[in-house]
Amino acid sequence: MGQILSDVTDVLNYQDSKKEVNTKRKQILKEIAEDKATKTNLVKKALAAQRAKYGAGGVNGANMTTGAVLERIEKETSEPYDKKYKANLSKLKAVKESKPTNLLKTLLKHFDDLVG
C-alpha cells in the first residue's frame, strides 16, 4: 500500500513540476521578447543620433565610411543583448520536464504484493 501512495505522490509531483517548468519557460520567453524590443529601440536611437551627427557635418549615408561606422555602432549597441539572448536560450534548453512516473509499470512490478 505504501508503494501505491508513493507512486500517486510521484504522479502529483510530476504535475506540479510540469506547471513550474511551463511557468519558467513563459518567463524566459517574456524576457527574450522584452530584450529584443529594448535592443531594437536602443539600436534605432544610436543610429539616428549618429546619422544626425554625420548629417550636421555634411556627410550623407552613401559614403562607404559612414556605412561602416553605422554598422559598427549597430553591432556594439546590440552586442550585450545578443549575449543575453544566447544566455536565455541556454536557460530555456536547460529547463526540462521531469519524466512522468509510469504508474502502471510500477503497479505491475508490485502486483504480487498487492494481490497477495
Steps between C-alpha positions, in 0.01 A plus 500: 500500500793729575628457146166609351499809719856572392409460133194722528715762673753476215224553243368804688852640536548453126197719431635773729842470339345529154317820601820644643691422179231668290512807724879521466479462122242778474712727716814439291309556175357823642853618591620418149218701344560798731874496432442485127271804512745692719789409271310611189411835657854558627656419163254729322579786739877453469481487121273804484734700723802404293323579173399840636858566605634404155218691329590813694857454382391482136562128451228293334417131544641403161855537625661158557671613821172624644337166427784318674477728803125453524541124469759502779270707724213260438721203584636659818157606616339163444789284627395486870145412401622227267701348786197516729286340229744209472504463878119493508495237226736282699277547808201399292676183388604424857143513625383145457190322603548216740414158368150390586472202730351204324246398760389188312853358478557568867172331593581198285841478661331473842197301381577195712521714814171669417309180425679284757 
